[in-house]
């Protein structure tokens, strides 16, 4: 049976102890750890998980100054086009219950937050689950952080197209973790989930740190027309990065889920449109007079679509802003961006047990991705998360593993896909190079080619579709 878990984790094959014996078991284990060491480890792990899950950057002055874009490129990105964004008032193809908004949490008739409505999310992730399945196994030596020492993922300098009309193909460049820069043959340029800081944390001096360097600076990207943000967690939304984008691309428009617009407005960004699941907007770029060799207009449909995740930037705003996946269609080419999502919550399983085996076939899968494929697909390219999934019992409801990712790939009807959400920060406990290995195994299990259909690439590398 194929193991989905790293070999260095030595959980017992026995089932977890009954609830009434767990406390006594934990207490009985404490004498084996020196009290001072236990306290230091506990506080260290506690701080790390606070940094990971309770995330909100302050609006801090004195942020690092971005590098300067060459004047010719800056002039093109600033002056060549005027941008208009129009929300489409009527829902496009959507499930029957979309208009009733079952994912909204309401109080006195007002939306105060959001929720995952399908059983595939499970019971969610809270500190008790994190302590039991992640912190405690580390304290007793059964779970280790992954080794991030080089070599890990190769990083190359990106080679962006010099003009908007330089290619008739869809071109996608991985910039690390969940960030992709997509160049459409229509001339549209879209940036997904840009985070270019060393740490994905509220603090510049502590928190998860990159083990692979960024491939370029944001100022090196020649054109940015639209920026799509999947949700508010720090590894997907950076205060410093969005301000840098605005500085070098003042006409860039940001698309976010419900509730996030106010965060951008407080940060001084005004070109923001927030959408609910299944809502659409049209972005149109119109060329200024006197500019030659560029399309007169560039247009695209931006679609806010569901996923299975959470949001938070502080301990006090959990799930008050909407998480989303995105569809972007322009001149006959389409991309689905999965952002950050789970697919299927699984229980605790022994190390050598396949949680896609017959014993777990009854576990519900998230139906939203099949709805996306049936109602909004097919897509030329899917950008689908494959990492940050172990231990599965703690993270599966909100983070897909590669076997989940292939299911999502098929459900959403993507013709090709690239793996995201790995290779940059060690957010969970799987080995850093395990996701692409399991992705090939998952493709073969489905009778699909191991490479050439759903792939990974070097950070900074571009692929054409």
C-alpha positions as CSV (number, residue, x, y, z in Angstrom):
1,X,0.0,0.0,0.0
2,X,1.4,3.4,-1.0
3,X,2.2,5.6,2.0
4,X,1.2,9.2,1.7
5,X,3.4,10.2,4.7
6,X,7.1,11.0,5.2
7,X,9.1,8.0,6.4
8,X,10.7,9.9,9.2
9,X,7.4,10.2,11.2
10,X,7.0,7.2,13.5
11,X,3.4,7.2,14.6
12,X,2.3,3.9,16.1
13,X,0.1,1.8,13.9
14,X,-2.4,1.5,16.8
15,X,-5.5,3.6,16.9
16,X,-5.4,6.8,19.0
17,X,-6.2,6.1,22.7
18,X,-9.8,6.7,23.9
19,X,-10.6,10.2,25.1
20,X,-10.8,9.3,28.8
21,X,-7.2,7.9,28.7
22,X,-5.5,10.7,26.7
23,X,-4.9,13.1,29.6
24,X,-3.4,10.4,31.8
25,X,-1.2,9.2,28.8
26,X,0.1,12.7,28.2
27,X,0.8,13.3,31.9
28,X,2.6,9.9,32.1
29,X,4.9,11.0,29.3
30,X,5.9,14.3,30.8
31,X,8.6,13.0,33.1
32,X,10.6,11.7,30.1
33,X,11.2,15.3,29.1
34,X,13.2,17.7,31.3
35,X,10.8,20.4,32.5
36,X,12.8,23.3,31.2
37,X,13.2,21.7,27.8
38,X,9.5,20.9,27.6
39,X,8.5,24.4,28.4
40,X,11.0,25.9,25.9
41,X,9.8,23.5,23.2
42,X,6.1,24.1,24.0
43,X,6.5,27.9,23.9
44,X,8.5,27.8,20.7
45,X,5.9,25.6,18.9
46,X,3.1,27.7,20.3
47,X,4.6,30.9,19.0
48,X,5.2,29.3,15.6
49,X,1.6,28.2,15.2
50,X,0.3,31.5,16.4
51,X,2.4,33.1,13.6
52,X,1.1,30.6,11.1
53,X,-2.6,30.7,11.8
54,X,-3.3,34.1,13.4
55,X,-2.1,36.5,10.7
56,X,-2.4,40.3,10.2
57,X,0.4,42.6,9.3
58,X,0.3,46.1,10.9
59,X,0.5,49.1,8.6
60,X,4.1,49.6,9.5
61,X,6.1,52.7,8.4
62,X,9.6,52.4,7.1
63,X,9.0,49.3,4.9
64,X,11.8,48.3,2.7
65,X,12.0,50.4,-0.4
66,X,11.4,48.6,-3.6
67,X,13.8,48.7,-6.5
68,X,13.2,51.0,-9.4
69,X,11.6,49.9,-12.6
70,X,13.3,51.0,-15.8
71,X,11.7,54.2,-16.9
72,X,10.6,52.9,-20.3
73,X,8.7,50.0,-18.8
74,X,7.2,52.1,-16.0
75,X,5.9,54.6,-18.6
76,X,4.3,51.8,-20.6
77,X,2.6,50.3,-17.6
78,X,1.4,53.7,-16.2
79,X,0.5,55.6,-19.3
80,X,-0.5,53.3,-22.1
81,X,-3.9,52.1,-20.9
82,X,-6.8,53.3,-18.9
83,X,-8.6,50.6,-16.9
84,X,-12.3,50.2,-16.2
85,X,-13.8,47.5,-14.0
86,X,-17.5,46.6,-14.1
87,X,-19.3,44.2,-11.8
88,X,-21.7,42.0,-13.8
89,X,-25.0,42.4,-12.0
90,X,-26.5,39.0,-12.8
91,X,-25.0,35.7,-11.7
92,X,-23.6,33.7,-14.5
93,X,-23.8,29.9,-14.5
94,X,-24.0,28.9,-10.9
95,X,-25.5,26.2,-8.6
96,X,-29.2,26.5,-7.7
97,X,-28.5,27.6,-4.1
98,X,-25.9,30.2,-5.1
99,X,-28.3,33.1,-4.7
100,X,-29.2,32.1,-1.1
101,X,-25.6,32.3,-0.1
102,X,-25.4,29.3,2.3
103,X,-21.7,30.1,3.0
104,X,-22.6,33.4,4.7
105,X,-22.8,33.6,8.5
106,X,-25.5,36.1,9.4
107,X,-26.6,38.0,12.5
108,X,-29.7,40.2,12.5
109,X,-29.8,39.8,8.8
110,X,-26.3,41.1,8.2
111,X,-23.3,39.0,7.0
112,X,-20.7,38.9,9.7
113,X,-18.5,36.0,8.4
114,X,-18.3,33.0,6.2
115,X,-18.2,29.2,6.6
116,X,-17.6,26.0,4.7
117,X,-20.9,24.3,4.3
118,X,-19.9,20.8,3.1
119,X,-19.0,17.8,5.3
120,X,-15.8,17.5,3.3
121,X,-14.4,20.3,5.5
122,X,-14.7,18.2,8.6
123,X,-14.4,19.8,12.1
124,X,-12.0,22.5,11.0
125,X,-8.6,23.2,12.6
126,X,-8.2,24.6,16.1
127,X,-5.5,24.7,18.7
128,X,-6.6,21.4,20.4
129,X,-6.2,19.6,17.1
130,X,-2.9,21.3,16.4
131,X,-1.5,20.5,19.9
132,X,-2.6,16.9,19.8
133,X,-1.5,16.0,16.2
134,X,1.4,18.4,15.7
135,X,2.9,20.1,18.8
136,X,2.7,17.0,21.1
137,X,4.2,14.6,18.6
138,X,7.1,17.0,18.2
139,X,7.6,17.3,22.0
140,X,7.9,13.5,22.4
141,X,10.1,13.2,19.3
142,X,7.6,11.5,16.9
143,X,7.4,14.3,14.5
144,X,10.1,16.5,13.0
145,X,10.3,19.6,11.0
146,X,11.3,19.0,7.4
147,X,14.9,19.6,6.4
148,X,15.1,22.8,4.3
149,X,18.8,22.8,3.8
150,X,19.9,23.1,0.1
151,X,19.4,21.7,-2.4
152,X,15.6,21.9,-2.5
153,X,13.8,23.7,-5.4
154,X,15.9,25.3,-8.1
155,X,15.4,29.0,-8.6
156,X,16.0,30.8,-11.9
157,X,15.7,34.4,-13.1
158,X,12.4,34.9,-14.9
159,X,12.3,35.8,-18.5
160,X,9.2,38.0,-18.9
161,X,7.9,38.9,-22.3
162,X,9.1,42.4,-23.3
163,X,5.8,43.6,-24.9
164,X,2.2,42.7,-24.6
165,X,2.1,41.3,-28.2
166,X,5.3,39.2,-28.0
167,X,3.5,35.8,-27.9
168,X,0.3,34.2,-29.1
169,X,0.3,31.6,-26.3
170,X,-0.8,31.6,-22.7
171,X,2.4,32.0,-20.6
172,X,2.7,31.3,-16.9
173,X,5.7,31.9,-14.6
174,X,5.9,30.5,-11.1
175,X,7.3,33.1,-8.7
176,X,7.2,30.9,-5.6
177,X,4.6,29.4,-3.3
178,X,1.1,30.3,-4.7
179,X,2.3,33.3,-6.8
180,X,2.0,33.0,-10.5
181,X,2.4,35.7,-13.2
182,X,0.2,34.9,-16.3
183,X,0.7,36.6,-19.6
184,X,-2.3,36.2,-21.9
185,X,-2.0,36.4,-25.7
186,X,-4.6,39.2,-25.5
187,X,-2.0,41.3,-23.8
188,X,-3.5,41.0,-20.3
189,X,-1.1,40.5,-17.4
190,X,-2.4,38.9,-14.2
191,X,-0.5,38.3,-10.9
192,X,-1.9,35.8,-8.4
193,X,-1.3,35.9,-4.6
194,X,2.0,37.9,-4.7
195,X,4.1,37.6,-1.5
196,X,7.7,38.7,-2.0
197,X,8.9,39.1,1.6
198,X,11.3,36.7,3.3
199,X,8.8,35.8,6.0
200,X,5.0,35.1,5.7
201,X,4.3,36.6,9.1
202,X,3.0,39.7,10.8
203,X,6.6,40.5,11.7
204,X,9.7,41.1,9.6
205,X,12.0,39.5,12.2
206,X,10.1,36.3,13.1
207,X,7.9,33.7,11.5
208,X,8.2,31.2,8.7
209,X,11.2,32.1,6.5
210,X,11.9,31.3,2.9
211,X,14.1,28.4,2.2
212,X,14.2,29.3,-1.5
213,X,14.9,32.9,-2.5
214,X,12.5,35.0,-4.5
215,X,13.4,34.8,-8.2
216,X,13.0,38.5,-8.8
217,X,11.7,41.8,-7.4
218,X,8.1,42.9,-8.0
219,X,9.6,45.9,-9.8
220,X,11.1,43.6,-12.4
221,X,7.7,42.6,-13.6
222,X,7.0,44.8,-16.7
223,X,3.2,45.0,-16.6
224,X,0.6,44.2,-14.0
225,X,-3.0,44.8,-14.9
226,X,-4.9,42.7,-12.4
227,X,-3.9,41.2,-9.0
228,X,-6.1,38.4,-7.6
229,X,-6.0,37.5,-3.9
230,X,-7.3,34.1,-2.8
231,X,-7.6,35.0,0.9
232,X,-6.1,36.9,3.8
233,X,-3.5,34.5,5.2
234,X,0.1,35.8,5.3
235,X,1.5,33.4,2.7
236,X,-1.1,34.8,0.2
237,X,-1.5,38.4,1.1
238,X,1.3,40.8,2.0
239,X,0.9,44.4,2.9
240,X,4.3,45.4,1.7
241,X,3.9,43.5,-1.6
242,X,0.6,45.1,-2.6
243,X,2.0,48.6,-1.8
244,X,5.0,47.9,-4.0
245,X,2.7,46.7,-6.8
246,X,0.7,49.9,-6.6
247,X,3.8,52.0,-6.6
248,X,5.1,50.5,-9.9
249,X,1.7,49.8,-11.5
250,X,-0.7,52.5,-10.3
251,X,-3.4,51.3,-12.6
252,X,-3.3,47.7,-11.4
253,X,-6.7,46.5,-10.1
254,X,-7.0,44.2,-7.2
255,X,-9.8,41.6,-7.0
256,X,-10.6,40.1,-3.6
257,X,-13.2,38.1,-1.7
258,X,-16.0,39.8,0.3
259,X,-14.8,41.6,3.3
260,X,-11.2,42.3,2.2
261,X,-11.8,45.5,0.3
262,X,-11.7,47.5,3.5
263,X,-8.2,46.2,4.3
264,X,-6.9,47.5,1.0
265,X,-8.7,50.8,1.4
266,X,-7.1,51.3,4.9
267,X,-3.7,50.5,3.3
268,X,-4.3,53.3,0.8
269,X,-5.2,51.2,-2.3
270,X,-8.4,52.4,-4.1
271,X,-8.4,50.2,-7.2
272,X,-10.1,47.3,-5.5
273,X,-13.2,45.2,-6.3
274,X,-14.6,42.6,-3.9
275,X,-16.7,39.7,-5.1
276,X,-18.8,36.9,-3.7
277,X,-18.6,33.3,-5.0
278,X,-20.1,32.9,-8.5
279,X,-20.0,36.6,-9.1
280,X,-18.2,38.1,-12.1
281,X,-16.5,41.3,-13.1
282,X,-15.2,42.6,-16.5
283,X,-11.9,44.4,-16.7
284,X,-11.2,46.5,-19.8
285,X,-8.0,48.2,-20.7
286,X,-8.3,50.9,-23.4
287,X,-5.2,52.1,-25.2
288,X,-4.3,55.8,-25.0
289,X,-4.1,57.6,-28.3
290,X,-0.8,57.8,-30.0
291,X,0.5,54.4,-28.8
292,X,1.4,52.1,-31.6
293,X,1.9,48.3,-31.9
294,X,-0.4,47.4,-29.0
295,X,-4.0,46.2,-28.9
296,X,-6.6,48.9,-28.8
297,X,-8.5,47.2,-26.1
298,X,-7.9,44.3,-23.8
299,X,-10.7,42.7,-21.9
300,X,-11.2,39.8,-19.5
301,X,-13.9,38.2,-17.3
302,X,-12.9,37.7,-13.7
303,X,-14.9,35.1,-11.8
304,X,-14.9,34.6,-8.0
305,X,-15.4,30.9,-7.4
306,X,-15.6,28.7,-4.3
307,X,-12.9,26.8,-2.5
308,X,-12.6,25.1,0.9
309,X,-10.4,27.0,3.3
310,X,-10.5,29.7,6.1
311,X,-9.3,33.2,6.6
312,X,-7.7,35.2,9.5
313,X,-5.1,37.9,10.0
314,X,-5.5,38.3,13.8
315,X,-6.8,36.1,16.6
316,X,-10.0,38.2,16.4
317,X,-11.1,38.1,12.7
318,X,-11.3,34.4,11.9
319,X,-13.4,33.8,8.8
320,X,-14.7,37.4,8.6
321,X,-13.4,37.7,5.0
322,X,-14.1,35.3,2.2
323,X,-11.6,32.8,0.7
324,X,-12.0,32.1,-3.0
325,X,-10.6,30.5,-6.1
326,X,-10.6,32.5,-9.3
327,X,-11.3,32.1,-13.0
328,X,-9.8,34.5,-15.6
329,X,-10.8,34.3,-19.2
330,X,-9.4,36.6,-21.9
331,X,-9.6,36.3,-25.7
332,X,-10.3,32.6,-25.7
333,X,-7.8,31.6,-23.0
334,X,-8.8,30.6,-19.5
335,X,-7.0,30.0,-16.2
336,X,-8.4,28.6,-12.9
337,X,-6.4,29.6,-9.8
338,X,-7.1,27.3,-6.8
339,X,-5.2,29.5,-4.3
340,X,-5.4,27.5,-1.1
341,X,-7.9,24.8,-0.6
342,X,-8.8,21.5,1.0
343,X,-10.8,18.7,-0.7
344,X,-11.6,16.0,1.7
345,X,-11.1,15.8,5.5
346,X,-9.6,12.6,6.7
347,X,-9.3,11.1,10.2
348,X,-6.1,10.0,11.9
349,X,-4.6,7.1,10.0
350,X,-1.5,4.9,10.7
351,X,1.7,5.8,8.7
352,X,1.4,3.0,6.2
353,X,-2.3,3.4,5.4
354,X,-3.6,5.0,2.2
355,X,-6.4,7.4,3.1
356,X,-7.7,6.9,-0.5
357,X,-8.1,3.2,0.1
358,X,-11.4,1.2,0.4
359,X,-11.7,1.9,4.1
360,X,-11.9,5.6,3.5
361,X,-13.9,5.6,0.3
362,X,-17.0,6.8,2.1
363,X,-15.4,10.1,3.1
364,X,-17.1,13.1,1.4
365,X,-15.3,15.1,-1.3
366,X,-15.9,18.8,-1.8
367,X,-18.6,19.1,-4.5
368,X,-17.7,22.7,-5.3
369,X,-14.9,21.8,-7.7
370,X,-17.1,19.7,-9.9
371,X,-19.6,22.5,-10.0
372,X,-16.8,24.8,-11.1
373,X,-15.8,22.4,-13.9
374,X,-19.4,21.8,-15.0
375,X,-20.6,25.4,-14.9
376,X,-17.5,27.4,-15.7
377,X,-15.0,25.0,-17.3
378,X,-13.1,23.8,-19.1
379,X,-10.0,25.8,-18.4
380,X,-6.8,25.8,-20.5
381,X,-4.7,25.9,-17.3
382,X,-5.2,25.2,-13.6
383,X,-2.9,26.5,-10.9
384,X,-3.6,24.0,-8.2
385,X,-2.2,23.7,-4.6
386,X,-0.2,20.5,-3.9
387,X,1.6,21.2,-0.6
388,X,1.2,22.0,3.2
389,X,-0.8,18.9,4.0
390,X,0.9,16.9,6.8
391,X,-0.3,15.6,9.3
392,X,-3.4,14.9,7.2
393,X,-5.6,14.7,10.3
394,X,-4.8,18.3,11.2
395,X,-4.7,19.9,7.7
396,X,-6.7,17.9,5.1
397,X,-9.9,19.9,5.4
398,X,-8.1,23.1,4.3
399,X,-5.0,21.9,2.4
400,X,-5.0,19.4,-0.5
401,X,-2.4,16.8,-0.8
402,X,-1.3,15.8,-4.3
403,X,-3.9,13.0,-4.5
404,X,-6.6,15.5,-3.7
405,X,-5.0,17.9,-6.2
406,X,-5.5,15.4,-9.1
407,X,-9.1,15.0,-8.1
408,X,-9.5,18.8,-8.2
409,X,-7.7,18.9,-11.5
410,X,-10.3,16.5,-13.0
411,X,-13.3,18.0,-11.3
412,X,-12.5,21.5,-12.5
413,X,-11.9,20.3,-16.1
414,X,-8.5,21.8,-16.5
415,X,-6.7,20.7,-19.6
416,X,-3.3,21.3,-18.1
417,X,-2.2,22.2,-14.6
418,X,0.8,23.4,-12.6
419,X,1.4,22.7,-8.9
420,X,1.5,25.6,-6.5
421,X,1.6,26.1,-2.7
422,X,4.9,24.4,-2.1
423,X,8.6,24.9,-2.4
424,X,9.0,28.2,-0.5
425,X,8.0,28.1,3.2
426,X,7.9,25.1,5.4
427,X,4.4,25.6,6.8
428,X,3.7,21.9,7.7
429,X,5.6,18.7,8.2
430,X,6.0,16.9,4.9
431,X,9.4,16.8,3.3
432,X,9.8,19.8,1.1
433,X,10.3,17.7,-2.1
434,X,7.6,15.2,-1.3
435,X,4.7,17.1,-3.1
436,X,6.0,16.7,-6.7
437,X,6.9,13.0,-6.0
438,X,3.4,12.2,-4.8
439,X,1.9,14.2,-7.7
440,X,3.5,11.9,-10.2
441,X,2.2,8.9,-8.1
442,X,-1.3,10.4,-8.0
443,X,-1.3,11.0,-11.8
444,X,-0.2,7.4,-12.5
445,X,-2.9,6.0,-10.1
446,X,-5.5,7.8,-12.3
447,X,-4.0,6.4,-15.5
448,X,-2.7,9.7,-16.5
449,X,0.8,10.6,-17.7
450,X,3.2,11.3,-14.8
451,X,4.5,14.4,-16.6
452,X,3.3,16.7,-19.3
453,X,-0.3,17.2,-18.1
454,X,-0.1,18.2,-14.4
455,X,3.4,19.4,-13.7
456,X,5.7,21.4,-11.4
457,X,8.6,23.6,-12.5
458,X,11.5,25.6,-11.2
459,X,10.8,28.8,-9.3
460,X,11.1,31.6,-12.0
461,X,10.5,29.2,-14.9
462,X,7.8,30.0,-17.5
463,X,5.6,27.5,-19.3
464,X,3.5,28.1,-22.4
465,X,0.0,26.6,-23.1
